Amino acid sequence: MISTPPPAISVKDLRKSYPQPGAGWGFGGGAVKQHVALDGITFELQQGERLAYLGPNGAGKTTMIRCLSGRAQADSGTIDMLGQRVQRTSPRDMLGLVPQEIALYADLTTRENLFAFGRFHGLRGSTLKRQVDWALKWTGLADRGDELVATFSGGMKRRINLACGVLHEPEVLLLDEPSVGVDPQSRERIFLMLDQLSERGTSILLTTHHLDEAETQCDRIVIADHGRVVAAGTFDELLRQTIGVDRVVRIQLEQPLRGHGNEPLATSGVRLSATPGESHVTAKVSEIAVGLPRLIEAVGAARYTVADVEVHSPTLHHVFLHLTGRELRD
């Protein structure tokens, strides 16, 4: 019988509260008000998977990263990494952490930073030198190894920051906003670097404010709100669970709609929305090859002229707003 490998990370019913900011002891010795950051979070990161952990500000993303990395201890619940129960601190040899804040020594060179962080991870001698050489090539900065980090752009610092967190070749990597504040070219380079880590079998959990990154760069997505997981799955699974996979078609007309708006177009057999006086019709279409020709045919039969046609597929942004009712940065 083939045994199933344990998840890279398994979080079950995790709870964590903090004293409410500005809330002190009340008269008569009343208890301090608590802010609930994690309210029974449960999810898994499978081995070799890249998982996006999303949520509006205040949803508990930073607290989750702190608990997983051992920087904070949960009030209750469990965390397992590769089948090993995490107690007060996370196993440093199997875990890599790259924080959102740049954690580099600005007055040291790239190479000196890598050597310093390599030593922090317990690397020494020829192993350390080999990993530093690999990191310089991996980041595309081999020719900048002897330059001060203070002279680098934000994107270059991000790449070195990432390299410092994986010099010891961790099996599990936590990334907090890996591409925040970088230009598109550096962002593409960062995800190319992550692709190479994935090819080596590294399990990656990342938080991001870029929903397109989660949609296109991750295998699965966890969406949290108010300290709870509200949905989890692949992008296609999340679509089916929430808003559906129908595409939205917008037909721009050369004339405004007459009468009751959608009445002349009702024969299209497609769910549509139209307002008298407006010059467009929108509809949800499950099969674009069938629904779109019907719509255009109905428009012509009702003596309207098509000026333009737009077809929009549902995105993770739509799913996110459906589930949380607010933008990622709210």
Salt bridges, closest charged atoms under 4 A:
ASP13 OD1 - ARG15 NH2 3.08
ASP39 OD1 - ARG15 NH1 2.79
ASP39 OD2 - ARG228 NE 3.16
GLU49 OE2 - ARG220 NE 2.52
ASP80 OD1 - ARG85 NE 2.35
ASP133 OD1 - ARG111 NH1 3.64
ASP133 OD2 - LYS129 NZ 3.01
ASP146 OD1 - ARG111 NE 3.44
GLU147 OE1 - ARG144 NE 2.85
GLU169 OE2 - ARG200 NH2 3.20
GLU177 OE2 - HIS209 ND1 2.64
ASP195 OD1 - ARG50 NH2 2.94
ASP212 OD2 - ARG187 NH2 2.64
GLU213 OE2 - ARG187 NE 2.69
ASP225 OD2 - HIS226 NE2 3.91
ASP225 OD1 - ARG326 NH2 2.45
ASP246 OD2 - ARG271 NH2 2.18
GLU278 OE1 - HIS280 ND1 3.97
GLU310 OE1 - HIS312 NE2 3.13
GLU327 OE2 - HIS317 NE2 3.62
